[in-house]
Amino acid sequence: MEVKFKKGQSVRITKRNGEIINGIVRDWDYNICTFVREYNIDYMKNGQVWTVICVPEDAIKEL
């Protein structure tokens, strides 16, 4: 299966509450219940690396 975003790629995600986060794609998986590719995105917060998990592909934009 071909993915839209590759590991290590810089992206911008928009959370449901409207918050925007710039980060890097850590990895991806395919949700067999919704048939959607989901990504895990690493980002910096207060000097630490945090991860947003299961971000659907349509909530991500390439930087």
C-alpha contacts under 8 A as a table, 3 or more apart, distances in Angstrom:
res1	aa1	res2	aa2	distance
3	V	6	K	6.90
3	V	37	R	7.67
4	K	57	E	7.82
5	F	9	Q	6.70
5	F	25	V	7.40
5	F	62	E	7.83
6	K	9	Q	5.61
6	K	25	V	6.80
6	K	27	D	7.83
7	K	24	I	7.59
7	K	25	V	5.02
7	K	26	R	5.54
7	K	27	D	5.65
8	G	24	I	5.54
8	G	25	V	5.18
8	G	26	R	6.32
9	Q	24	I	5.47
9	Q	25	V	5.53
9	Q	62	E	7.92
10	S	22	N	7.34
10	S	23	G	5.78
10	S	24	I	4.56
10	S	25	V	6.65
10	S	62	E	6.58
10	S	63	L	5.72
11	V	22	N	5.84
11	V	23	G	5.54
11	V	24	I	5.87
11	V	25	V	7.05
11	V	60	I	6.56
11	V	61	K	5.64
11	V	62	E	4.59
11	V	63	L	5.02
12	R	20	I	6.83
12	R	21	I	5.63
12	R	22	N	4.40
12	R	23	G	6.27
12	R	60	I	5.76
12	R	61	K	5.18
12	R	62	E	6.30
12	R	63	L	6.39
13	I	20	I	5.72
13	I	21	I	5.32
13	I	22	N	6.44
13	I	23	G	7.83
13	I	59	A	5.64
13	I	60	I	4.56
13	I	61	K	6.33
14	T	18	G	5.87
14	T	19	E	5.76
14	T	20	I	4.64
14	T	21	I	6.54
14	T	59	A	5.69
14	T	60	I	6.82
15	K	18	G	5.29
15	K	19	E	5.29
15	K	20	I	6.38
15	K	21	I	7.85
15	K	59	A	7.37
16	R	19	E	7.34
21	I	43	Y	7.37
22	N	43	Y	6.53
23	G	41	I	5.95
23	G	42	D	5.38
23	G	43	Y	4.42
23	G	44	M	7.47
24	I	41	I	5.48
24	I	42	D	5.27
24	I	43	Y	6.53
25	V	28	W	7.84
25	V	39	Y	6.82
25	V	40	N	6.12
25	V	41	I	4.67
25	V	42	D	6.40
26	R	39	Y	7.39
26	R	40	N	5.41
26	R	41	I	5.41
26	R	42	D	6.10
27	D	39	Y	5.86
27	D	40	N	5.49
27	D	41	I	7.49
28	W	37	R	6.90
28	W	38	E	5.56
28	W	39	Y	4.15
28	W	40	N	6.03
29	D	37	R	5.81
29	D	38	E	5.38
29	D	39	Y	6.38
30	Y	35	F	6.68
30	Y	36	V	5.91
30	Y	37	R	4.47
30	Y	38	E	6.01
31	N	34	T	5.67
31	N	35	F	5.36
31	N	36	V	5.43
31	N	37	R	6.13
31	N	38	E	6.77
32	I	35	F	5.09
32	I	36	V	7.46
36	V	56	P	6.78
36	V	57	E	7.33
37	R	56	P	6.22
37	R	57	E	5.97
38	E	53	I	7.97
38	E	54	C	4.89
38	E	55	V	5.11
38	E	56	P	4.53
38	E	57	E	5.87
39	Y	53	I	6.49
39	Y	54	C	5.30
39	Y	55	V	5.03
39	Y	56	P	6.47
39	Y	57	E	7.00
40	N	51	T	6.52
40	N	52	V	5.65
40	N	53	I	4.38
40	N	54	C	5.73
40	N	55	V	6.32
41	I	51	T	5.44
41	I	52	V	5.20
41	I	53	I	6.52
41	I	55	V	7.61
42	D	49	V	6.39
42	D	50	W	5.61
42	D	51	T	4.41
42	D	52	V	6.53
43	Y	49	V	5.58
43	Y	50	W	5.42
43	Y	51	T	6.29
43	Y	52	V	8.00
44	M	47	G	6.06
44	M	48	Q	5.50
44	M	49	V	4.67
44	M	50	W	6.10
45	K	48	Q	5.37
45	K	49	V	6.32
45	K	50	W	6.61
52	V	55	V	6.97
55	V	59	A	6.76
55	V	60	I	7.64
56	P	59	A	5.66
56	P	60	I	7.27
57	E	60	I	5.54
58	D	61	K	7.89
